[in-house]
Amino acid sequence: MFRNYLITAWRNIIKNGIFSVINIFGLAIGLMSCILIMLFVEQETGFDSWLTDKDRLVRMHTAYSMPNQEPFNTVRSAGSMMEAIRDFAKNEIEDGVRFIQFNMTIQQDGHAFSEQITMVDGSFFNIFDLPFAFGAKASSFNKPMDLVISEKLAHKYFGRTNVVGETLTVCCIAGKTATLPITGVIKTLPDATHLNTNILVYLQPSLFAENDGTLNTWTSLNVYTYFKLNQNIKLKQLQDRINYWINNESPLVEMLPRIFGTLSTDKKVTDFLKLKLMPVPKLHLEAKRHAGNLGDLTPMGDGNMIKTFVLVAALVLLIACINFMNLSTAKASKRAREVAMRKVLGASRTQVAIQFLGEAIALVLLSLLFSLVAVELILPFYNQLIGKELTLDLFNDLPLLFTLLLISICVGIGAGLYPALYLSHFKPGHILKSSKNVESASSAKLRTLLVIFQFSISIILVISTLVVYSQTIFSNNIDVGYQHDNKLILNIARTGDNLTSLKQELLNLPEVTSLVYSSESPTQDNENNNNFKLLETHSNGVANQNIVINYHNMGYGFFEAYKVKPLAGRLFNKEYGSDSIIPIQESENKVGKASVILNESALKKFGFTHAQDAIGKTLETDEGGKQHLTIIGVIPDIYFRSIKFGVRASIYTLNPSRFRVANISFKTDNVPALMLQIENIWKRNIPMQPISFEFLNEMMKAQYHDELTTAQLFLIFSLLAIVVACLGLFGLSAFTVERRTKEIGIRKVMGASVKDIVSLLLWQFSQPVMIANMIAWPIATYMMLSWLEAFPYRIDTLWLIPMCLSVGLLSLMIAWLTVGLNASRVARKNPIYSLRYE
């Protein structure tokens, strides 16, 4: 019997070749899309799930709600917080650790390499139980400046992994080259981790003694703080304990009134400062909502994007499943006589039902096989697009294997359920004496509704893709307020005394038009906030009030190089001799004098209506010691950071001790040759530090990498959804034309032209597509308007109207093309063949 079922199934597949191909490959496309997205989601949601005691690990984030300032969120925290909270909440916290991450130069065998180093407290391995290849956590951090590296780094510098006892020379720690002993080698960590731990250094606090903004601070946020909870302690218990400490026993109780002015009696410290805890396994996907515009240890994921693509995968697979079920049930309705004959020959209803279910499941499993082959072929290109290293290894990923098998069986059962239950109940006598076609009006209506549903989903996906792409292009092309072409950003953080000769040689190149310094370049917008107080009174009365504002340090000629012109006053100029900040030590008991430039938003913060009114006024701050800064100029608001974060109030000072980058302007068509010259000059002047540079235009594009990747993925899966929907429409139109072959022949005999017949069928299939557009347009518009609200500057929402109309017209054209191919083929036939059709 089983052999007979297999033979019948195979013959049915061959007999209905076009429908079998559409069924198999349509569903294969849907399953392929689902698998690709599942692989991505599986990795993204599995970050740090391998860590020991992962449920007890949390990280502390910081959120400031400063008066007259937009809320500031970051995944970092102040350096003094960890020890104070750990000691206060001993009942809740087992231990804590701080991370400080920065780039350093490794000098090995006469060569220099740039590496990212993470300095951590000695308690690191009490919290993160990382696997050791050589050495052990008990002996790796015996003293400050001990070094633990990864197997990958050991291979890079020594060609082997057992390097315990070797040393690495690092430049520069506290301004000096240091040779550090390697006391342990950790195994290569999984890709799905937010920890970037190729080089771990046991933190020595004395190295930061002269920098109060790193460890010895309650307000500057430059470290990452982690805690390990005691057994059976919930995150909320620790959160409540921290909130109590902040409001009642922390130094911030006395500090904030000095920063913000006297607090009203109904205000608590937590109204201005919140320390938020987040479980480590959730960091990759959820930390983004706490991060503001500052990054994490590694690139962050996006939980909302994951949910979106899970939905997209489900919708594409649903479209494919609808196709499969539509065509399966449509063709099954023509097998009524076969069912009747089987029952006459003794087959039971159960046996007939099992046959139809088995055929459907077999087709689905065949589709799954083709989809797996397609995934293996496409995966390298997919990885390149999303920047991942995903692999398909079903035998080592049993959850994914069982999920795919379960989906396949469910789809097979769903597709075979109609013929299995409906057709198998017919009485043979009724079927054999009437018609072999038992297609009912209700079945046809159901298929029409499913076609409407398919095209509604496809149209929503395409409109969403157009909006995402348009917003990304808009963001990349918006006028940022400065000239950004032909700009090279060179990292000069550790150039030392060689900076003067380096600058001179670079300026001697005929292609280099200018070289100016700054604390950061556009797009490198670090969150630097400080108190600024306007000393003179004026009509709007904001004098002698501390206002917290973001500030940048720019060198002479910076604004000229970026073609930024003042609205009033002047820019920094060496000829005046008084613009630069000269750091003042507290022991000197005096006030420094320097100059400052404001942008328009900062101008409004201090209550000025006109730019000229601010010129000559004085701001007081403690940047470089107590300083009185004369306002010499006001510039327009410029997008120093991504437009995703908008424009904010900013103050620009000139403090050479803060300079970290050189902004090089150039003019040449032969950029590779210029880069070679710059690299050679760098090597002559700074041989033991690798050059680090980026083109500003590339840095600006990188700000929208996530949005561009999202748009590209949307485009790919939207196109796949349309392809699958059109395959289904093609199959249904072929089935309809096949059923109406005799009707078409009679119409031709009665005088109907090919055009009349094609138009009739086109109109029949255009109706569900038009209805799908009417359903999809308002849904897509609502979704995209909600998405666009996250952008302070966005495309004109009126563009949604032509987008919807264009997608609607495109969907109709695709439907006409799909149906027209089948209709015209049959309509051109000689009526005699149509009338003979059985």
MOKAGI-V548879 format. One record per pair of residues at least 6 apart in sequence whose ideal C-beta (glycine too) atoms are under 8 Angstrom apart, sorted by the first residue. I is the first residue (numbers start at 1). GAP is how many residues later the second one is. Records with the same first field share a line. If there is no record, write none. Layout:
I=GAP  GAP
This chain:
1=350
5=349  350  353  354
8=347  351
9=346  349  350  353
12=323  347
13=7  350
14=6
16=315
18=713  716
19=308  312  712  715  716
20=343
22=301  305  705  706  708  709
23=300  301  304  305  340  344  708
24=339  342  343  346
25=342  345  702
26=294  297  298  698  701  702  705
27=293  294  296  297  336  337  340  344  384
28=339  340  342  343  346
29=287  291  342  345  691  694  695  698
30=286  287  288  289  290  291  293  341  690  694
31=286  289  336  337  340  373  376  377
32=339  342  343  346  688
33=279  280  283  284  684  687
34=279  280  282  283  373
35=336  337  340  357  365  369
36=339  342  343  346
37=272  273  275  276  680
38=275  362  365
39=336  340  351  352  353  361
40=269  346  348  350
41=265  268  269  272
42=355  358
43=148  149  345  347
44=148  240  241  257  262
45=240  261
46=146
47=145  146  147  234  236  237  238  254
48=6  144  145  146  147  232  233  235  236
49=143  232
50=140  142  143
51=6  77  78  142  229  230
52=77
53=76  175
54=225  226  227
55=224  226
56=38  172  173  174  175  177
57=70  71  169  170  171  172  222  223  224
58=168  169  170  171  177  180  219  220  221  222
59=16  165  166  167  168  218  219  221  224  228
60=17  21  22  25  165  166  167  182  215  216  217
61=12  13  14  15  16  214  215  216  217  226  229  230
62=11  12  14  15  16  159  211  212  213  214
63=8  9  10  11  210  211  213  227
64=7  8  9  208  209  465
65=6  206  207  208  209
66=6  194  206  463  482
67=193  194  205  480  481
68=479  480  537
69=460  478  479  480  580
70=578
72=220  455  457
73=216  217  218  219
74=147  216  217  218  220  453
75=149  208  212  215  216  219  221
76=145  146  147  148  149  218
77=144  146  147  148  198
78=139  140  141  142  143  144  145
79=19  129  135  136  137  138  141  143  144
80=135  136  137  138
81=137  144  194
82=14  15  16  39  141  143  145
83=13
84=161  166
85=8  11  142  157  160  190
86=7  9  10  141
88=153  157  161
89=149  152  153  156
91=139  142
92=137  138  141  145  146  149
93=134  135  136  137  145
94=32  133  134  135  136
95=28  31  32  132  133
96=25  27  31  129  130  131  132
97=23  24  26  27  29  30  31  128  129
98=22  23  105  117  125  126  127  128
99=19  20  21  124  125  126  127  198
100=18  19  20  103  114  122  123  124
101=15  16  17  18  95  123  196
102=14  15
103=11  12  13  14  390  589
104=10  11  12  13  66  67  68  69
105=7  8  9  10  65  66  67  389  583  584  585
106=6  7  8  9  51  62  63  64  65
107=62  63  64  70  581
108=49  60  61
112=59  575  576  577  578
113=43  577
114=575  576  578
115=38  83  84
116=80  82  83
117=53  82  84
118=78  79  81  82  83  179
119=81  82  83  84
120=80  81  82  83
121=81  82
122=19  22  80  81
124=17  76  78
125=12  15  16
126=102
127=99  100  101
128=67  98
129=8
130=7  56  57  59  67
131=55  56
132=8  52  53  54  55
133=18  28  29  52  53  54
134=27  28  29  30  50  51
135=13  29  48  49  50
136=48
137=47
139=44  45
140=6  8  43  44
141=7  42  61
142=41
143=59
144=58  59  60
145=33  35  36  56  57  59
146=34  35  37  55  56
147=21  33  34  35  36  52  53  54  55
148=34  35  36  37  38  51  52
149=14  19  33  35  36  37  49  50  51
150=35  36  37  38  39  47  48  49
151=10  34  35  36  37
152=36  46
153=45  46
154=6  7  8  9  31
155=6
157=6  11
158=8
161=24
162=23
163=19  22
164=18  19  20  21
165=16  17
166=15  16
167=12  13  14  15
168=11  12  14
169=8  9  10  11
170=7  8  9  10
171=6  7  323  517  518
172=6  322
173=34
174=33
180=21
186=11  14
189=6  8
191=197  198
192=92
193=105
194=86  89  90  93  102  103  104  106
195=102  103
196=101  102
205=10
208=6  7  8
209=7
212=8
213=7  9
214=6  8  9
215=8
218=32  33  34  37
219=36  40
221=306
224=73
226=54
227=11  50
229=6  9
235=42  44
238=39
239=37  38
242=33  35
243=27  32
246=6  23  24  27  29
247=6  21  22  23
250=19
252=17  21
253=16
256=7  13  16  17
257=6
259=272  287  289
260=12  286  288
261=284  285
276=14
278=8  9  12
283=13  17
284=16  17
285=15  16  17  18  21
286=17
287=9  13
288=12  13  14  15
291=9
292=235  353
293=232  234  348  349  351  352
294=232  233
302=404
305=401  405
308=402
309=404  408
312=149  402  405
313=404
315=142  146  406
316=401  404  405  408
317=90
318=139
319=135  138  139  402  405  406  409
320=404
321=90  93  94
322=128  131  132  406
323=131  401  402  404  405  408
324=39  40  43  87  91
325=86  89  90  93  125
326=121  124  125  402  405  406
327=401  404  405  408
328=32  35  87  88  90  91
329=86  89  90  114  118
330=109  113  117  401  402  405
331=404
332=24  86  87  91
333=86  90  104  105  106  110
334=102  103  105
335=84  88
336=87  90  95  99  100  101  102
337=94  95  99
339=13  84  85  87  92
340=86  88  91  92
341=87  91
342=9  10  13
343=6  9  85
344=84  88
349=75  76
352=68  71  72
353=67  68  71
354=66
356=60  63  64  67  68
357=55  56  59  60  63
358=58
359=57
360=52  53  55  56
361=47  48  51  52  55
362=50
363=49  52
364=44  45  47  48  51
365=43  47
367=41
368=36  37  40
372=20  22
375=17
376=16
379=11  12  13
382=8
383=6  7
385=324  327  328
386=323  327
387=322
394=6  7  10
395=6
423=15
426=12
431=7
437=302
439=300
447=285
448=320
451=277  278  281  314  317  318  321
452=316  317  319  320  323
453=319
454=270  271  274  318
455=270  313  314  317  318  321  356  360
456=316  319  320  323
457=264  268  319
458=260  263  264  267  314  353
459=313  314  317  318  321  348  349  352
460=316  319  320  323
461=253  256  257  260
462=256  260  345  348  349
463=313  314  317  318  321  337  340  341  344
464=250  254  316  319  320  323
465=246  249  250  253
466=337  340  341
467=317  320  321  328  333  336
468=239  242  243  246  319
469=242  246
470=325  329  333
471=236  317  320  323  324
472=232  235  236  239
474=319  320  321
475=167  168  169  228  229  232  316  318
476=224  225  228
478=161  165  315
480=42  158  159  163  220
481=83  155  156  157  158
482=40  80  81  82  156
483=79  80
484=38  78  212  213  216
485=212
486=179  180  181
487=34  75  176  177  178  179  208  209  210
488=175  176  178  190  205  206  207  208
489=32  35  172  173  174  175  204  205  206  207  210
490=171  172  173  174  188  201  202  203
491=169  170  201  202
492=7  10  25  167  168  169  170
493=167  168
494=195
495=7  190  191  194
496=190
498=187  188
501=184
502=179  180  183  184
503=12  159
505=176  179  180
506=6  9  156  158  172  175
507=7  8
509=165  168  169  172
511=155  156  157  163  166
512=152  153  154  162
513=152  153  154
514=43  46  47  149  150  151
515=147  148  149  150
516=38  39  40  41  42  44  45  146  147
517=37  38  41  139  142  144  145  146
518=34  35  36  37  40  141  142  143  145
519=7  9  33  34  35  136  139  140  141  142
520=6  32  140  141
521=140  142  175  178
522=40  116  117  118  119  174  177  178
523=117  118  119  173  176  177  179  180
524=137  175
525=115  116  120
527=23
528=22  23  24
529=19  20  21  22
530=18  19  21  91  92  93
531=15  16  17  90  91
532=14  15  16  17  19  87  88  89  97  119
533=10  11  12  13  14  86  87  88
534=8  9  10  11  13  72  73  83  84  85
535=8  9  82  83  84  85  93
536=7  81  82
537=6  7
538=69  70  75  79
539=68
540=67  68  69
541=66
542=63  64  65
547=58  59
549=53  56  100  101  102
550=98  99  100  101
551=72  99  100  101  102
552=88  98  99  100  101
553=99  100  101  102  105  106
554=18  43  98  99  100
555=17  99  101  104
556=16  17  18  23  98
557=15
558=14  105
559=6  7  12  13  38  76
560=11
561=102  104
562=101
564=71  72  74
565=70  71
566=31  67  68  69
567=33  44  67  68  69
568=42  43  44  46  47  65  66
569=28  42  43  45  46  62  63  64  65
570=62  63
571=26  61  62  64
572=7  23  25  60  82
573=6
576=19
578=15  16  17  52
579=15  16  53  75
580=14  74  75  76
581=11  13  42  43  46  48  72  73  74
582=10  12  42
583=9  41  42  72  74
584=6  7  8  40  41  42  43
585=40
586=39
588=37
590=36
591=35  36  37
592=32  33  34  35  36
593=34  35  37
594=33  34  35  36  59  60
595=34  35  36  37  58  59
596=23  33  34  35  36  55  56  57
597=34  35  36  37  38  54  55  56
598=8  16  33  35  36  37  52  53  54
599=35  36  37  38  39  48  50  51  52  53
600=11  34  35  36  37
601=36  46  47  48  49
602=47  48  49
603=8  11  31
604=45
605=44
606=8  11
608=6
611=23
614=17  20
615=16  17  18  19
616=14  15
617=13  14
618=10  11  12  13
619=9  10  12  32
620=6  7  8  9
621=6  8
623=30  32
624=31  33
629=24
635=17
637=10
638=9
639=8
640=10
641=62
642=61  62
643=148  149  150
644=59  146  147  148
645=147
646=146  147
663=33
664=14
666=8
668=6
678=13  15
679=12
682=9
683=8
722=89  92
726=88  89  92
729=36  86  89  90
730=88  89  91  92
732=33
733=28  32  85  86  89  90
734=88
736=25  28
737=7  24  85  86  88  89
738=88
741=85  93  96
742=92  93  95
744=13  82  83  85  90
745=84  86  87  88  89  90  92
746=85  88  89
747=9  10
748=9  79  83  86
749=82  86
754=70  73  74
757=66  69  70
758=62  65  66  69
761=58  61  62
762=54  57  58  61
765=50  54
766=46  49  50
769=42  43  46
770=38  42
772=39
773=31  34  35  38  39
777=27  31
780=20  24
781=19  23
784=16
785=12  15
788=6  7  9
826=8
